[in-house]
Amino acid sequence: MGSTRLEVLSNEECQRLLEGGVMGRVGVTVSAIPEILPVNYTLLDGDIVFRTGRGTKLHSATSDAPIAFEVDEADPVTLSGWSVLVVGFTEEVTDPEDIAQALAILPDGWVPHEHENVIRLSPSRISGRRILRDTTG
């Protein structure tokens, strides 16, 4: 059985991994209960932007509480992978030009034509980890 190593990712590597993704998870608190919800996202001027409909994500994004955003990749065969966690505050994008710019580069929403609200997450903290497993030993 091989050895396992945990690598702390640099800010630059976290940014590179965020830039390469299209699907992540938003972690919010609703009535003191944590919820994790999938979103399609992109980066815009260093911020994470995603669409949402009316409901939990939109309510949480406009409640002045920090949220978590996570993107990862795992290989179940080698038991290796990486994870990037972003924590920050969000706001609903309301300027029509900013909305148009975001919608032009965002992947399609989960439910077409129901996720037209755009949320912008400004990172306060970014961290990442990679688990590497040597399977040769």
Secondary structure, 3 states (H helix, E strand, C coil): CCCEEEEECCHHHHHHHHHCCCEEEEEEEECCEEEEEEEEEEEECCEEEEEECCCHHHHHHCCCCCEEEEEEEEECCCCEEEEEEEEEEEEEECCHHHHHHHHHHCCCCCCCCCCCEEEEEEEEEEEEEEEEECCCC
